[in-house]
Structures are given as structure tokens and as C-alpha cells.
């Protein structure tokens, strides 16, 4: 059993965001003609022709609301894709290799949502679940780390959240 669990945007949260996103706007509905967009609802890439919602998401704000954390100035709002209609969600809790590709940053936060540090991960590492899990385990070895966000480096987008098991 892994020492951590990965989390997609929960189905109930995705349903709220499909109506009004965390910036207070309705999402942009698009058809992904080519496919390949990272879906935060099911932690996989979109298929050609899938209908998606592009919306603003504040992962630390929502995490803080659940846990009592207060990320303050570390709260970020950024674009994410989810399916335009409810989906089955992720098909596992391990490291979602399908969400990886280019460079990633594994950003660690404390229980209040303050950034503790990050680890830049090149594409050959982010596509390797075992190596990625080793890096996450190293980060979680620090007892101050409460959660880790995996983010795209080029766009800074939130991809998924990782918690201790």
C-alpha cells in the first residue's frame, strides 16, 4: 500500500464548478478536437471530441475550507479542465501517470496551506510512477508537510493533490 493517496477534483465540487467557478464565472464549454487536455475530474487526458469545461479553480481555498487551513496569500486561482458532464472519476488512487508529461513541480504545503518548498521534476521522471512516488515519499518524510500539489511548470496549472494515506 502506498504511503499517500492522490485526489482528483471531487464529483460534488466539479458539479458546482460547472455552474459557477471559483472566480464566480460560468465555465467555458469547449469540444477538445485534438484531445490531450489534462482532466482534473478523472486524472486522465481527454480524448478527441470530448466536451470539456474550462474553469477557474482554487485548490488551496477548497482544501482550507475542508481542513480549517488558511492559505492566505498562498491561495491561487487557476484554469483547469473537467468533463462538461459528470464522469466516473479516477480509476485508482495511485500516482496518475496519465497526467504527467512535461516538467512538473511537486509543491509541498503545511497544515495552514503555506508553501514549504517544491521539487522540480523533469518529464522522464514524472512519467515514471515509481520514481515519482519515491520523490513524494521523500517530501512526506518531513512531518510538516500536510499535502502536495502536482502542477504543470509551463502554465503553473494545478493537476492533482496528494495526501498522506
FENURMO-V939619 format. One record per run of one state. SS is the DSSP state (~ for helix, > for strand, _ for the rest). FROM is the first residue (numbers start at 0). TO is the last residue. If there is no record, write none. Layout:
# FENURMO-V939619
SS_FROM_TO + SS_FROM_TO
This chain:
# FENURMO-V939619
__0_2 + >_3_6 + __7_9 + ~_10_18 + __19_26 + >_27_31 + __32_36 + >_37_38 + __39_42 + >_43_44 + __45_48 + >_49_56 + __57_57 + ~_58_66 + __67_70 + ~_71_73 + __74_76 + >_77_82 + __83_95 + ~_96_98 + __99_102 + >_103_108 + __109_113 + >_114_120 + __121_121 + ~_122_125 + __126_127 + ~_128_139 + __140_145 + >_146_151 + __152_156 + >_157_163 + __164_164
